[in-house]
């Protein structure tokens, strides 16, 4: 999982990323600015859309970034870890 991608999302930035499992895990399956690895034309199209303030895809991407960021907040991660620890402790009893 890319720390740079997580940091960009934490800052609320619209990102363009290659469509690989780790990036999809951060951005979600419906994120519109993912491009196939090695596809320079698709990358260029995603970059143009991300930089165009009037492109509706940019707005969708920004909204999704805001939604997904909460899933990686300190509170959410700590909560997930607490659940995992509780489940492990229950299995040991």
N, C-alpha and C positions, 0 to 999 in steps of 0.2 A: 504494500500500500504506500503510495507516494506521499511523503511528508510535504513536499512542495504543493501538491494538489490539495491536501488537507488545509494547509496554511492559506492558500488562495481562497478556498471556500470559507474559511474562518473570517477572512477579510471581506467576504461578500462579493468577490470578483467573479465575473462571468469567465468561465474557462473553456478552452478548446483542448480536447484530449483524445488520444488514440483509443479506439474501441477495443480495449483489452480487459480481461476479467477484473483486475485490481482497480482500474479506473472506473469501471462500471459499478463496482462495489461501493465506491465513494459517491459517485454521481447519480446512480440509479439507472434502471433499464430505460426509462423514458427520456433521458437527457438528450436534447436535440443537437448538441455540438460535439458529438463523438464522430470520429472518422476512422475508416479502416486503416490499420497500420500499412505503411508503404504507399498509400494513395495520396500523392501530392496534390492532385486536383481537388479531392474532397477536403483536404486540409486547407487549401486556399479558400474554398467556398465557406468552410466553417469560420475561418479567420475573418473573412469579409462580413459575414453575418454578425459575428461577435462585436465587430468594431462599428457597425452601422446602428446608431442610436434609434433609427426609425424602423428597423427590422423587428417584426413581432417575435421572431425566434429568440432574439436577444432577451426580450422581456420574459419569455417562458423560461429560458435558461436561468435568468437571475432569480426568478421565483423558486425554481427547483433547488438552486444552490442554497437559498435561505432556508427552505424546508429541510434539506438534508443535513445542514450544518448542525442542527440540534441533535441529530443522532450521534454525533461525535463530540458533543460537549463533555466537559469534565463530569458533570452530574450524571449524564447518560452512561458514560463509560464506567464510572464508579458503581452505579446501580447495576449494570450488567455484571460487573465483577463480584459484587455482593451476592447476586443471585447464583452465580457459578460456585462461589465458595459455600453458600448455604446448601446447594445441591450436592456438592462433594462431601460436606459434613454429614448430610442426611444419608448418603450412600455408605458412609463409614460406620454408621450406628448400627 
